[in-house]
Amino acid sequence: MSEIQTTRGDDPDIRVFYFSPTLLTPSGSPFALKLLTYLRMTGLKYKTFHSLKTSSKRKLPFISFKGKEMGDSTFIMQFLNKEFNKDLNSSLSSVEKAASVAFQRLCEENLYWCMVHDRWTLHTERFLEQLVMHKFKKRVIAAYALVHFRRLQKANLYGHGIGRHSNKEIFEIGERDLAALSDFLADKKFFMGSEPTEVDCTVFGTVEQFIECLPGSKYEKLIKEKFSNLIAYTERMKEKFWPDWREQCAQKKIKQKSESQPKPDKENGTSKEEAKGKDQSESADDAQRLSVENNTTDGEHTHASRDDISSENEPILTQ
Amino acid sequence: MSEAETEPLIAIYYAAPTLLAPTASPFVLKLLTYLRMTGLKYKSVHTLKMSSKGKHPFIVYKGKEIADSTLIIQFLNNEFNKDLNTSLNAVERATSLAFQRLCEENLVWCVVHDRWIVNTDAFLGQLEMSNMMKKFMSFYVSVRFRRVQQANLHGHGIGRHSDEEILQIGKRDLTALSNFLADKDFFMGSEPTLLDCTSFGLLEQIIECLPGSEYEQFIKEKLPNLVAYTERIKEKFWSDWKEQCAQKKAKHVNQPKSDKEGETLEKVKVEGQNGSGDAYAKSSEEEDATVQEKKTTGMLPVTDS
């Protein structure tokens, strides 16, 4: 496992903006997870901000680097590769690099939309349950998500083309892509061989959403039954680059006034119980601030407080 | 070979040929190449009517409409027991699918962007139609169709980038295709497979049907193996390429109405295995395209010289 180091008081130049963690993952976005994994893989120091404000391209994640905003995870990585002289693909031949690009497109331009379809048109409530926030804000977010954001995503799905298919056809498309990933990975340790490369950031970022963050979906069942090598693969990636995975997920808050609310545990299992135990000592006053509860200051990154964010009065999702 | 008695069961619906290609759509070209590769007989029906999914191509087989080129191919594979990928192992099939996704879910949008946002006039110049029709198309495209494509590009995501960034994305994909092909005859080896239908369908559009574009220049200068590849596929499966393109018509006042983009009448082309059919018959069976196109035709065909 590679050592992750930082000195306290460091103010990294790379500031990553993305939507908040969920109970199940540091990020519900495959692109944010891809970018964060890349930063960990390259050893670059960064600071994270949880934000509902999007980039100029109206998407998350984006970064701010020395005051300059940059959107799109792929462009960000290309920029950082150049700026810091990084190349995670140095061991690959030109044919392997080409195949890498192809699988990146499979994940990001096709399989990703199967996830969007499941999350935003079929099982939105399940995703909303994964978000940790104050009750009132959750209701507001839920209403917004169900009415407006879902409409946006449906328009995106239609524009992309995949939204024109039936639910069954979309699932079959996703199944084909997952099968291809599983077959190509076979019994290798990482996607292109025995060492991780850049495409692992994408594959991990995407596949992890299907395995853990679409609970109860047909995809989750499919992967567990037929593509178990993908599960072992994501575990390997987590072990190597995300040893603090659980700490990076959102932690469930416990109300101090009354007993903790009984919530359905079916998605989260033991991780939720651990999180509950961890939260016992935390103050309920933090509910309104962008919190740093699950921050590991020993890690290579720090979670910023609301005051650190340079943007204007945007609604910020709290944990 | 199709004879007068055996009418092909597969009827493919797509827009009329252009001066540069049998079809302007990479997906139609993919499907037609697949049919030629598998030897399945088909007939082409030129229409602007869209499938139930709002796209071209679609087929009608035994009275049933099937849309989406990939779904059509899966259906025909099952129905006629065809499999162009029999020689591939699991890893090769996976790689093949990944490159299909690269072409169909990413690179194709670079073509859409170039054709409908950046260089639309160059595309309209390829269509065989009267001056009046061209003016109408130019107007229709800039007011309506471009907006539709912009929404599609935005929904997909690629439309949010600048023109320069989109070009960069396209070049990256083309380079990947070129590097993967290397000096092989076909994408997966010495024999053509299903991926070749997709990659030929798209590459041909970029090489020949985006005249004057940066992509065309980039491929010809930096990725000549892709140009040689498309020539190889044409030699093998499209020996009648030129005949399948739209033919430029001479000015003739009293000529009967014939094939044109957006015509009220449709041409039913009966094609044999080698695509060499040249029997044209006016068909009144098909409902025509959009109402606008219908209304503006009615004048006798004249072409630019």
HADDOCK unambig.tbl for C-alpha pairs under 7 A between the chains (distance, minus, plus):
assign (segid A and resid 57 and name CA) (segid B and resid 160 and name CA) 5.47 0.50 0.50
assign (segid A and resid 94 and name CA) (segid B and resid 179 and name CA) 6.11 0.50 0.50
assign (segid A and resid 95 and name CA) (segid B and resid 179 and name CA) 5.72 0.50 0.50
assign (segid A and resid 95 and name CA) (segid B and resid 180 and name CA) 4.88 0.50 0.50
assign (segid A and resid 98 and name CA) (segid B and resid 176 and name CA) 4.28 0.50 0.50
assign (segid A and resid 98 and name CA) (segid B and resid 177 and name CA) 6.84 0.50 0.50
assign (segid A and resid 98 and name CA) (segid B and resid 179 and name CA) 6.25 0.50 0.50
assign (segid A and resid 98 and name CA) (segid B and resid 180 and name CA) 5.75 0.50 0.50
assign (segid A and resid 99 and name CA) (segid B and resid 95 and name CA) 6.81 0.50 0.50
assign (segid A and resid 101 and name CA) (segid B and resid 176 and name CA) 6.77 0.50 0.50
assign (segid A and resid 102 and name CA) (segid B and resid 98 and name CA) 5.03 0.50 0.50
assign (segid A and resid 102 and name CA) (segid B and resid 99 and name CA) 5.09 0.50 0.50
assign (segid A and resid 102 and name CA) (segid B and resid 102 and name CA) 5.35 0.50 0.50
assign (segid A and resid 103 and name CA) (segid B and resid 98 and name CA) 5.16 0.50 0.50
assign (segid A and resid 105 and name CA) (segid B and resid 101 and name CA) 6.38 0.50 0.50
assign (segid A and resid 105 and name CA) (segid B and resid 102 and name CA) 5.22 0.50 0.50
assign (segid A and resid 105 and name CA) (segid B and resid 106 and name CA) 6.95 0.50 0.50
assign (segid A and resid 106 and name CA) (segid B and resid 98 and name CA) 5.39 0.50 0.50
assign (segid A and resid 106 and name CA) (segid B and resid 101 and name CA) 5.25 0.50 0.50
assign (segid A and resid 106 and name CA) (segid B and resid 102 and name CA) 6.45 0.50 0.50
assign (segid A and resid 109 and name CA) (segid B and resid 105 and name CA) 5.76 0.50 0.50
assign (segid A and resid 109 and name CA) (segid B and resid 106 and name CA) 6.52 0.50 0.50
assign (segid A and resid 110 and name CA) (segid B and resid 101 and name CA) 6.98 0.50 0.50
assign (segid A and resid 110 and name CA) (segid B and resid 105 and name CA) 6.53 0.50 0.50
assign (segid A and resid 155 and name CA) (segid B and resid 155 and name CA) 6.33 0.50 0.50
assign (segid A and resid 156 and name CA) (segid B and resid 155 and name CA) 3.67 0.50 0.50
assign (segid A and resid 156 and name CA) (segid B and resid 156 and name CA) 5.97 0.50 0.50
assign (segid A and resid 157 and name CA) (segid B and resid 155 and name CA) 6.63 0.50 0.50
assign (segid A and resid 159 and name CA) (segid B and resid 151 and name CA) 6.29 0.50 0.50
assign (segid A and resid 159 and name CA) (segid B and resid 152 and name CA) 3.73 0.50 0.50
assign (segid A and resid 159 and name CA) (segid B and resid 153 and name CA) 6.67 0.50 0.50
assign (segid A and resid 159 and name CA) (segid B and resid 155 and name CA) 4.60 0.50 0.50
assign (segid A and resid 159 and name CA) (segid B and resid 156 and name CA) 5.77 0.50 0.50
assign (segid A and resid 160 and name CA) (segid B and resid 152 and name CA) 5.97 0.50 0.50
assign (segid A and resid 160 and name CA) (segid B and resid 155 and name CA) 5.66 0.50 0.50
assign (segid A and resid 160 and name CA) (segid B and resid 156 and name CA) 4.25 0.50 0.50
assign (segid A and resid 164 and name CA) (segid B and resid 53 and name CA) 5.56 0.50 0.50
assign (segid A and resid 180 and name CA) (segid B and resid 94 and name CA) 4.27 0.50 0.50
assign (segid A and resid 181 and name CA) (segid B and resid 94 and name CA) 6.90 0.50 0.50
assign (segid A and resid 183 and name CA) (segid B and resid 90 and name CA) 6.02 0.50 0.50
assign (segid A and resid 183 and name CA) (segid B and resid 91 and name CA) 5.72 0.50 0.50
assign (segid A and resid 183 and name CA) (segid B and resid 94 and name CA) 6.34 0.50 0.50
assign (segid A and resid 184 and name CA) (segid B and resid 91 and name CA) 4.86 0.50 0.50
assign (segid A and resid 184 and name CA) (segid B and resid 94 and name CA) 5.85 0.50 0.50
